[in-house]
Amino acid sequence: YNFNIIDTPGHIDFTAEVKRSMRVLDGAVVVFDSVAGVEPQSETNWGYADEAGVPRICFINKMDRLGADYEKSYASIQNRLSKKAVRFQIPWGAEDQLKGVVDLLKMKAYTFEGDMGMNVIEQEVPEELKADAEKYRAELIERIVEHDEEMMEAYFGGEEPSIEDLQRVLRKAVIANEIFPVLTGSALKNIGVQ
C-alpha cells in the first residue's frame, strides 16, 4: 500500500488549506493536546471533515506533558465534537510517569523501547489499570456490536465476539463515520505512535 500523508497545521492561518485538503483524503488522524483538549480550531477542522465525510481517528497526544489529562481531553471530544468518539486505548501513566498504552480491544499493554520506540513490547494489562480497562472495553465492544445485528444479539446473549469479527465491524463503522476511535500517547517520546 502507498500512503500519502498530508500534514495540515492546526493554526487558524491555514484554515483554507485544511478545507481544500479534505476533498482528497481517505481518512484523517485528528491530533489533540492532552492538556488543552479540543481547541477552537479543532472544532472548525472537525466541521470540515464532517462536510467532506472524511473518516477520522482521534489521537490524544502529549501525554508526557505536565498537566496531561486523558479523561478531560476525551470528555472534550465527546462534548464538543462527537458522541461517536470511543476509547480504543487508555494511557499507562501520565506526565513523567507515562509508560505506554493499553489496547482495549486486545486487552494488552504496550511499552515502546529502543531506537525511537521501535521495539514494541506487548504485555499483560497492569493490575492498577485492569478495572478501568475492563469497564472501557465493555463500552467499546457495545459500541462496535451495535453496528451488526447478529453480533449484537450474540453479545447480549452472553457470547463474546472474536477480535477478528470486532475488527471487521469496527472497520466498517469507522469508514461510515459511525465510530471515531480515540488513541493516545506521546509523539515526542514515540509512545503509542508506531
C-alpha positions as CSV (number, residue, x, y, z in Angstrom):
1,Y,0.0,0.0,0.0
2,N,1.1,3.5,-0.7
3,F,0.3,6.0,2.0
4,N,0.4,9.8,1.2
5,I,0.4,11.8,4.4
6,I,-0.8,15.4,4.3
7,D,0.2,17.2,7.5
8,T,-2.1,20.2,7.8
9,P,-1.2,22.7,10.6
10,G,-3.9,23.3,13.2
11,H,-3.2,27.1,13.1
12,I,-6.1,29.4,12.0
13,D,-3.9,30.9,9.3
14,F,-4.0,27.6,7.4
15,T,-7.8,27.0,7.5
16,A,-8.2,27.3,3.7
17,E,-5.5,24.7,3.1
18,V,-7.2,22.3,5.6
19,K,-10.6,22.7,4.0
20,R,-9.1,22.1,0.5
21,S,-7.2,19.0,1.6
22,M,-10.4,17.4,2.9
23,R,-11.6,16.7,-0.7
24,V,-8.7,14.3,-1.4
25,L,-8.4,12.5,2.0
26,D,-9.4,8.9,2.6
27,G,-9.1,9.4,6.3
28,A,-7.8,11.7,8.9
29,V,-5.9,11.5,12.2
30,V,-7.1,14.4,14.4
31,V,-4.4,15.2,16.9
32,F,-5.4,16.7,20.3
33,D,-3.2,18.2,23.0
34,S,-3.8,16.2,26.3
35,V,-3.6,19.4,28.3
36,A,-5.8,21.6,26.2
37,G,-8.2,19.0,24.8
38,V,-10.5,20.3,22.0
39,E,-9.4,23.8,20.9
40,P,-11.5,26.2,18.7
41,Q,-9.5,25.4,15.5
42,S,-10.1,21.6,16.2
43,E,-13.9,22.3,16.1
44,T,-13.5,24.2,12.7
45,N,-11.4,21.4,11.1
46,W,-13.7,18.7,12.5
47,G,-16.6,20.5,10.8
48,Y,-14.8,20.5,7.5
49,A,-14.2,16.7,7.9
50,D,-17.9,16.3,8.6
51,E,-18.8,18.2,5.5
52,A,-16.4,16.1,3.4
53,G,-17.4,12.8,5.0
54,V,-13.8,12.0,6.0
55,P,-13.5,9.1,8.4
56,R,-11.4,10.0,11.5
57,I,-9.2,8.6,14.2
58,C,-8.5,10.8,17.2
59,F,-5.1,10.8,18.9
60,I,-4.7,12.4,22.3
61,N,-1.0,13.5,22.1
62,K,1.5,14.9,24.6
63,M,0.5,12.5,27.5
64,D,4.0,13.1,28.8
65,R,3.4,16.8,29.4
66,L,2.8,18.4,32.8
67,G,-1.0,18.6,33.3
68,A,-1.8,15.9,30.8
69,D,-5.3,14.6,31.4
70,Y,-6.6,11.9,29.1
71,E,-10.1,11.7,30.6
72,K,-10.6,15.5,30.4
73,S,-9.4,15.5,26.7
74,Y,-11.6,12.5,25.9
75,A,-14.6,14.3,27.5
76,S,-14.0,17.4,25.5
77,I,-14.0,15.4,22.2
78,Q,-17.3,13.7,23.3
79,N,-18.9,17.0,24.4
80,R,-17.7,19.4,21.7
81,L,-17.2,17.2,18.6
82,S,-19.0,13.9,18.6
83,K,-20.6,11.3,20.9
84,K,-19.4,8.7,18.4
85,A,-15.9,9.0,19.8
86,V,-14.9,5.9,21.8
87,R,-11.8,5.0,23.8
88,F,-9.8,2.4,21.9
89,Q,-6.7,2.9,24.2
90,I,-6.0,4.3,27.6
91,P,-2.7,5.6,28.7
92,W,-0.5,3.7,31.1
93,G,0.6,6.6,33.3
94,A,0.8,10.3,32.6
95,E,3.2,13.2,32.6
96,D,6.7,12.0,33.6
97,Q,5.2,8.6,34.6
98,L,3.9,7.7,31.1
99,K,5.0,4.1,30.4
100,G,2.8,3.1,27.4
101,V,-0.7,2.4,26.3
102,V,-3.4,-0.2,26.9
103,D,-5.2,-1.6,23.8
104,L,-8.8,-2.1,25.0
105,L,-9.8,-4.4,22.1
106,K,-6.9,-6.9,22.6
107,M,-6.6,-6.2,26.4
108,K,-2.8,-5.9,26.1
109,A,-0.5,-3.2,27.4
110,Y,2.4,-1.9,25.2
111,T,5.6,-0.2,26.0
112,F,8.0,1.3,23.4
113,E,11.7,0.9,23.8
114,G,14.9,1.1,21.8
115,D,15.7,3.5,18.9
116,M,12.7,5.8,18.5
117,G,10.5,3.4,20.5
118,M,10.5,0.9,17.6
119,N,10.7,-2.1,19.9
120,V,7.0,-2.6,20.8
121,I,6.7,-4.8,23.9
122,E,3.4,-6.5,24.4
123,Q,2.5,-7.5,28.0
124,E,-0.5,-8.1,30.2
125,V,-2.6,-5.1,31.4
126,P,-1.0,-3.9,34.7
127,E,-3.1,-4.6,37.8
128,E,-3.7,-1.0,38.6
129,L,-5.4,-0.5,35.2
130,K,-7.4,-3.7,35.0
131,A,-10.7,-2.5,36.4
132,D,-10.8,0.6,34.2
133,A,-9.6,-1.3,31.1
134,E,-12.4,-3.9,31.6
135,K,-15.0,-1.2,32.0
136,Y,-13.9,0.7,29.0
137,R,-13.5,-2.5,26.9
138,A,-17.1,-3.4,27.6
139,E,-18.2,0.1,26.4
140,L,-16.0,-0.3,23.3
141,I,-17.5,-3.7,22.4
142,E,-21.0,-2.5,22.9
143,R,-20.4,0.5,20.6
144,I,-19.0,-1.9,18.0
145,V,-21.6,-4.6,18.1
146,E,-24.5,-2.2,17.8
147,H,-23.4,-1.9,14.1
148,D,-24.1,-5.6,13.4
149,E,-27.4,-7.0,14.4
150,E,-26.3,-10.7,14.5
151,M,-23.2,-9.9,16.6
152,M,-25.3,-7.7,18.9
153,E,-27.8,-10.4,19.6
154,A,-25.0,-12.9,20.3
155,Y,-23.1,-10.5,22.5
156,F,-26.2,-9.6,24.7
157,G,-26.9,-13.3,24.8
158,G,-23.6,-13.8,26.6
159,E,-21.3,-14.7,23.6
160,E,-18.0,-12.8,23.3
161,P,-17.3,-11.9,19.6
162,S,-13.8,-12.7,18.3
163,I,-11.2,-10.0,17.8
164,E,-11.4,-10.6,14.0
165,D,-15.2,-10.1,13.9
166,L,-14.9,-7.0,16.1
167,Q,-12.2,-5.5,13.9
168,R,-14.3,-6.2,10.7
169,V,-17.4,-4.4,12.1
170,L,-15.2,-1.6,13.6
171,R,-13.6,-1.0,10.2
172,K,-17.0,-0.6,8.5
173,A,-18.3,1.7,11.3
174,V,-15.2,3.9,11.1
175,I,-15.4,4.2,7.3
176,A,-19.1,5.1,7.7
177,N,-18.3,7.8,10.3
178,E,-20.3,5.9,12.9
179,I,-17.3,5.4,15.3
180,F,-14.3,7.6,15.9
181,P,-11.6,5.6,17.7
182,V,-9.6,7.5,20.3
183,L,-6.0,6.5,20.7
184,T,-3.3,8.1,22.9
185,G,0.4,8.5,23.5
186,S,3.3,10.9,23.1
187,A,4.7,11.7,19.6
188,L,7.8,13.3,21.2
189,K,8.7,10.1,23.2
190,N,7.4,7.7,20.4
191,I,4.9,6.2,22.8
192,G,1.8,4.9,21.0
193,V,2.6,6.2,17.5
194,Q,4.0,3.0,15.9
